[in-house]
Amino acid sequence: MSKPQELDIFSADLRPMQFWHVKAEEKLATWETGQPEGYSTGFSALDKMFRLVNSDLLVIAARPSAGKTALGMQMVENLAKQMRRNDETGCVAVFSAEMSGWSLYLRMAAAMCGVNTYKLSINDGAPGDSAKLRTAMEELRELPIWIDDSTSPSTSEMLTQLHRLNESIPVRAMMFDFLELGAREQRQSSEEQRISAIAVNLKGIAKTLDIPVIALSQLSRGVEERANKMPMLADLRYSGMIEQIADKIAFIMRPEYYIERGMSVDAPAEDLKGVAYVQVAKHRNGPVGLAKLSFQKEAAKFGNLSRERKELNEY
């Protein structure tokens, strides 16, 4: 008789409680050190609501031009700076289906130094803007950020690239801009199935690589029909699977965005300029609620509101 095959009970996803006890003990030991779990977003108001935690999928959603790419890229930049300060090896991967890599690079540099790149591009910049931008670009080049600007990438292509990069540089986090521009996977007959598959697969990447994944998403026009313009989960396009699979969902709403477009908005007078609301609508393991950030429109830059309120009033 042939010898029965010995099974490795820890080789599959189905594992006994003893295995998960070890994992839970590791988590508890980390919490007991007093060190917050995950990476900081770089914004004190947001860190009170959530941090960038391994295996979590964070969805940031907003109307076009409301600032979701700017906020996502600032989180990426802040995370990369934390890694550099802590001498942590690795990188942050960005897949940008909407913007080119050089455009993202310039946007990040402009936010860093407060320069309006559009005015600079039409020869209407302030004296010294070009030098400021170049200095910021030099600082930015040292950050451990990798960008893929392929049009309509599939999640399987993303995972292949991340595995390949992991062979030489550990990938610590990933961002995809934006969810609705992902490629159609096989056997998807409808737009809802396509979006659902992308959301599920992004969560799969987060769990497989044990990294935080940030996914940006568009909101439907329905939000503009309400007086306060504050987004709700139902405003997510094909919201069912995104709402179900994401660990955290945050919406951006800027009263100034609607004022500029001649729409009414229900917000205090002091918030009508230079203020962004970030509404955490879902948090699987923490609080939901509203955080306020500053927003400098000229540089497309978010900041900590309490620190910059006086500056914003003069902006």
C-alpha positions as CSV (number, residue, x, y, z in Angstrom):
1,M,0.0,0.0,0.0
2,S,1.2,3.5,-0.7
3,K,1.7,5.7,2.2
4,P,-1.1,8.2,2.9
5,Q,-0.3,11.7,1.8
6,E,0.6,14.0,4.6
7,L,-1.4,17.2,4.6
8,D,0.0,20.6,5.6
9,I,-3.0,22.0,7.5
10,F,-1.5,25.5,7.3
11,S,-1.0,25.6,3.6
12,A,-4.6,26.5,2.7
13,D,-6.8,29.4,3.7
14,L,-8.9,27.2,6.0
15,R,-7.0,27.3,9.2
16,P,-7.7,26.2,12.9
17,M,-8.3,28.6,15.8
18,Q,-4.7,28.0,17.1
19,F,-3.4,29.7,13.9
20,W,-5.7,32.7,14.3
21,H,-4.9,32.9,18.0
22,V,-1.2,33.5,17.1
23,K,-2.3,36.3,14.7
24,A,-4.6,37.9,17.2
25,E,-1.8,37.8,19.8
26,E,0.5,39.6,17.4
27,K,-2.1,42.3,16.9
28,L,-2.7,42.7,20.6
29,A,1.0,42.8,21.4
30,T,1.4,45.6,18.8
31,W,-1.5,47.6,20.4
32,E,0.1,47.2,23.9
33,T,3.2,49.0,22.7
34,G,1.1,52.2,22.4
35,Q,2.1,52.6,18.8
36,P,-0.9,53.3,16.6
37,E,-1.7,50.6,14.1
38,G,-1.0,51.3,10.4
39,Y,0.3,54.4,8.6
40,S,-0.8,57.9,9.3
41,T,-2.8,59.6,6.6
42,G,-0.7,62.8,7.3
43,F,-3.8,64.7,8.5
44,S,-4.5,64.8,12.3
45,A,-8.3,65.1,11.8
46,L,-8.4,62.0,9.6
47,D,-6.1,60.0,11.8
48,K,-8.7,60.4,14.6
49,M,-11.1,58.6,12.3
50,F,-8.9,56.1,10.5
51,R,-5.4,55.1,9.6
52,L,-4.0,53.2,6.6
53,V,-4.0,49.6,7.9
54,N,-2.6,46.5,6.2
55,S,-5.2,44.3,4.4
56,D,-7.8,47.2,4.4
57,L,-9.5,48.6,1.3
58,L,-10.1,52.4,1.7
59,V,-12.4,54.0,-0.9
60,I,-12.3,57.7,-1.3
61,A,-15.1,59.1,-3.4
62,A,-16.1,62.5,-4.7
63,R,-17.6,64.4,-7.7
64,P,-15.1,65.2,-10.5
65,S,-12.6,67.9,-9.6
66,A,-13.6,67.9,-5.9
67,G,-10.1,66.7,-4.9
68,K,-10.1,62.9,-4.6
69,T,-6.9,62.5,-6.6
70,A,-5.2,65.3,-4.7
71,L,-6.1,63.8,-1.3
72,G,-5.2,60.3,-2.4
73,M,-1.8,61.4,-3.7
74,Q,-1.1,63.5,-0.5
75,M,-1.8,60.3,1.5
76,V,0.7,58.4,-0.7
77,E,3.3,61.2,-0.3
78,N,2.8,61.3,3.5
79,L,3.1,57.5,3.7
80,A,6.3,57.5,1.6
81,K,7.8,60.2,3.9
82,Q,6.9,58.2,7.0
83,M,8.8,55.2,5.5
84,R,11.8,57.4,4.7
85,R,11.8,58.9,8.3
86,N,11.6,55.4,9.8
87,D,14.3,54.0,7.5
88,E,11.7,51.5,6.3
89,T,12.5,49.7,3.1
90,G,9.9,49.4,0.4
91,C,7.7,51.6,-1.8
92,V,4.1,52.8,-2.5
93,A,2.6,51.8,-5.8
94,V,0.2,54.0,-7.7
95,F,-1.9,52.9,-10.7
96,S,-3.3,56.0,-12.5
97,A,-5.8,55.2,-15.2
98,E,-6.9,58.9,-15.4
99,M,-3.8,61.0,-15.3
100,S,-0.3,60.6,-16.7
101,G,2.6,59.9,-14.5
102,W,4.3,63.3,-15.2
103,S,1.1,65.1,-14.5
104,L,0.7,63.5,-11.1
105,Y,4.4,64.3,-10.4
106,L,3.9,67.9,-11.2
107,R,0.7,68.1,-9.2
108,M,2.4,66.6,-6.2
109,A,5.3,69.0,-6.5
110,A,2.9,72.0,-6.9
111,A,1.0,71.0,-3.8
112,M,4.2,70.7,-1.9
113,C,5.4,74.2,-2.7
114,G,2.0,76.0,-3.2
115,V,2.5,76.8,-6.9
116,N,-0.3,77.1,-9.4
117,T,1.0,75.0,-12.4
118,Y,-1.7,76.2,-14.7
119,K,-0.6,79.9,-14.3
120,L,3.0,78.8,-14.7
121,S,2.1,76.9,-18.0
122,I,0.6,80.0,-19.5
123,N,3.4,82.3,-18.4
124,D,1.3,84.0,-15.7
125,G,3.1,82.6,-12.7
126,A,4.5,84.7,-9.8
127,P,8.2,85.5,-9.7
128,G,10.1,82.6,-8.3
129,D,7.4,80.0,-8.9
130,S,9.5,78.0,-11.4
131,A,12.4,77.8,-8.9
132,K,10.0,76.7,-6.1
133,L,8.5,74.0,-8.3
134,R,11.9,72.7,-9.3
135,T,13.0,72.5,-5.7
136,A,9.9,70.6,-4.8
137,M,10.5,68.3,-7.8
138,E,14.0,67.5,-6.6
139,E,12.6,66.6,-3.1
140,L,9.9,64.5,-4.6
141,R,12.2,62.4,-6.7
142,E,13.7,60.8,-3.6
143,L,10.4,59.4,-2.3
144,P,9.8,55.7,-2.7
145,I,6.8,56.0,-5.0
146,W,6.3,54.0,-8.2
147,I,3.6,55.1,-10.7
148,D,2.0,53.1,-13.6
149,D,-0.1,55.3,-15.8
150,S,-1.5,52.6,-18.1
151,T,-4.9,53.2,-19.5
152,S,-7.6,51.0,-18.0
153,P,-5.4,48.4,-16.2
154,S,-7.0,45.2,-14.9
155,T,-6.6,44.1,-11.3
156,S,-4.8,41.0,-12.5
157,E,-2.3,43.1,-14.3
158,M,-1.9,45.2,-11.1
159,L,-1.3,42.1,-9.0
160,T,1.3,40.8,-11.5
161,Q,3.2,44.0,-11.4
162,L,3.1,44.2,-7.6
163,H,4.3,40.6,-7.3
164,R,7.2,41.4,-9.7
165,L,8.1,44.6,-7.8
166,N,7.9,42.8,-4.5
167,E,10.8,40.5,-5.6
168,S,13.2,43.5,-5.3
169,I,11.3,46.2,-3.3
170,P,8.6,45.4,-0.7
171,V,5.4,47.1,-1.7
172,R,3.9,48.7,1.5
173,A,0.7,50.3,0.0
174,M,-1.1,50.8,-3.2
175,M,-3.5,53.4,-4.7
176,F,-5.7,53.1,-7.8
177,D,-7.1,56.2,-9.5
178,F,-9.9,55.5,-10.2
179,L,-12.0,52.4,-9.7
180,E,-14.5,52.9,-12.6
181,L,-11.6,53.1,-15.1
182,G,-10.4,49.5,-14.4
183,A,-10.4,47.1,-17.2
184,R,-13.2,44.6,-17.7
185,E,-12.3,41.2,-16.3
186,Q,-13.5,37.9,-18.0
187,R,-17.1,36.8,-17.8
188,Q,-18.5,40.2,-16.9
189,S,-21.7,41.0,-18.8
190,S,-22.7,44.3,-17.2
191,E,-21.1,47.5,-15.9
192,E,-22.3,46.6,-12.3
193,Q,-20.5,43.3,-12.5
194,R,-17.3,45.0,-13.8
195,I,-17.2,47.5,-11.0
196,S,-18.1,44.8,-8.4
197,A,-15.3,42.6,-9.7
198,I,-12.7,45.4,-9.5
199,A,-13.8,46.2,-5.9
200,V,-13.6,42.5,-4.9
201,N,-10.2,42.1,-6.5
202,L,-8.7,45.3,-5.0
203,K,-9.7,43.9,-1.6
204,G,-8.1,40.6,-2.6
205,I,-4.8,42.5,-3.4
206,A,-5.0,44.1,0.0
207,K,-5.3,40.7,1.7
208,T,-2.9,38.8,-0.5
209,L,-0.1,41.3,-0.1
210,D,-1.1,42.4,3.4
211,I,-1.0,46.1,2.5
212,P,-3.4,49.0,2.6
213,V,-5.1,49.7,-0.7
214,I,-6.6,53.1,-1.5
215,A,-9.2,53.2,-4.4
216,L,-10.6,56.4,-5.7
217,S,-14.2,56.5,-7.0
218,Q,-16.6,58.8,-8.7
219,L,-20.0,59.8,-7.2
220,S,-23.2,60.1,-9.2
221,R,-24.9,63.4,-9.9
222,G,-27.6,62.6,-7.4
223,V,-25.7,64.3,-4.7
224,E,-26.1,67.7,-6.4
225,E,-29.8,67.6,-6.1
226,R,-29.7,67.8,-2.3
227,A,-29.4,71.1,-0.4
228,N,-26.4,70.1,1.8
229,K,-24.6,68.2,-1.0
230,M,-23.2,65.8,1.6
231,P,-22.7,62.4,-0.2
232,M,-24.2,59.2,1.0
233,L,-23.4,55.6,0.3
234,A,-26.2,55.4,-2.2
235,D,-24.3,58.0,-4.3
236,L,-21.6,55.6,-5.1
237,R,-22.0,54.3,-8.7
238,Y,-23.0,50.7,-8.5
239,S,-22.7,51.1,-4.8
240,G,-23.8,47.6,-3.7
241,M,-20.5,45.7,-3.9
242,I,-18.3,48.7,-3.1
243,E,-20.3,49.4,0.0
244,Q,-20.1,45.7,1.0
245,I,-16.5,45.0,0.3
246,A,-14.7,48.2,1.4
247,D,-13.4,48.4,5.0
248,K,-13.6,52.2,5.0
249,I,-15.4,54.6,2.7
250,A,-14.8,58.4,2.9
251,F,-16.5,61.1,0.8
252,I,-15.1,64.5,0.0
253,M,-17.4,67.5,-0.1
254,R,-16.1,71.1,-0.6
255,P,-18.8,73.9,-0.2
256,E,-16.5,76.1,-2.3
257,Y,-16.8,73.6,-5.2
258,Y,-20.6,74.2,-5.4
259,I,-20.5,78.0,-4.8
260,E,-18.1,78.3,-7.8
261,R,-20.7,76.4,-9.9
262,G,-23.6,78.6,-8.9
263,M,-25.2,76.0,-6.7
264,S,-26.6,76.4,-3.2
265,V,-25.0,74.5,-0.4
266,D,-26.0,74.0,3.2
267,A,-22.8,74.9,5.1
268,P,-21.7,77.5,7.7
269,A,-20.4,80.8,6.3
270,E,-16.9,80.1,7.6
271,D,-16.7,76.9,5.6
272,L,-17.7,78.3,2.2
273,K,-14.1,79.0,1.2
274,G,-11.0,76.9,1.8
275,V,-12.6,74.1,3.7
276,A,-13.2,70.5,2.8
277,Y,-15.4,68.0,4.5
278,V,-14.3,64.4,4.6
279,Q,-17.3,62.3,5.6
280,V,-16.4,58.8,6.8
281,A,-19.5,56.9,5.9
282,K,-18.3,53.4,6.6
283,H,-15.6,52.0,9.0
284,R,-15.6,48.3,9.6
285,N,-13.5,48.6,12.8
286,G,-14.0,52.2,14.0
287,P,-16.0,55.4,14.0
288,V,-17.9,57.1,11.3
289,G,-18.4,60.9,11.2
290,L,-17.1,64.2,9.8
291,A,-13.6,65.5,9.6
292,K,-12.7,69.0,8.3
293,L,-9.6,69.8,6.3
294,S,-8.3,73.0,4.7
295,F,-8.1,73.1,1.0
296,Q,-6.0,75.5,-1.1
297,K,-7.6,75.6,-4.5
298,E,-4.7,77.3,-6.3
299,A,-2.3,74.4,-5.4
300,A,-5.0,71.6,-5.0
301,K,-3.6,71.0,-1.5
302,F,-5.3,69.6,1.6
303,G,-4.1,70.5,5.1
304,N,-4.9,70.5,8.8
305,L,-7.6,73.1,9.2
306,S,-6.8,74.4,12.7
307,R,-3.2,75.1,11.7
308,E,-4.1,76.9,8.4
309,R,-7.4,78.6,9.2
310,K,-5.9,82.1,9.5
311,E,-3.9,81.6,6.3
312,L,-6.9,80.4,4.4
313,N,-9.0,83.4,5.4
314,E,-6.3,85.6,3.8
315,Y,-5.9,83.3,0.7
